Amino acid sequence: MIERLHTGTRMSKIVKHNGVAYLCGQVGAGDTVADQTRDCLSRVDALLVEAGSDREHILQAIVWLADMADFPEMNAVWDQWVPEGHAPARACGEARLARDVLKVEIIVTAAIKEET
């Protein structure tokens, strides 16, 4: 069964299938890459909770930066956010994002926690 949450015409914010949660790309507010990354990851946290998952269950993350020169600044925030020993498979690339003010977008796939 496929479950879609917060579904609109174009996309769903969360799609759950076979014990996996797929989150739509998240962006954040702020003037710097660090600010936007922190805000973006806060949004990821909220969606993970709603999906029945958390940071320790992230399987894969795809990070898009508007400028790869911002890689170290984004990583400084990312490294503090990811729980030690639970780093997901991750890719990072440069892409033109949906709006000029955006500096980072993160797409996450996570396992849904098993009920105990």
Phi, psi and omega in degrees: 000140176254130177244128180245131180243142180056055184271130175241193180296320188265327186198169171248146178286329179222135170234127180247133180203130176050044176078013180235139176250128178251120180260144174291163180301136180246137174238168181226169178264159177133165183271333184249164175298320179299313179299313181295322179294315178301313181295317178301313181292330174296320177293320176300315178306312182297317179293322178300315179300313179299326180280351182087031182225189176197182182302325183289350182250010179290129179267318185211145173226138174241123182249128174248127176248141176291334181213118181297346174297340180273002182307310181297321181293317178296316181298326179300319178286314180304312184298328177285333185277321184286127179297138180304132179084002183233028179295130179279171167296137185216145172232150178219133179214173179260136180207153172284120184270172190299327179228148184301331182283345182282137181246339184210143172222137183233132179244129186235141170238132185220151173285142175278135182296140177285138178286137180249000000 
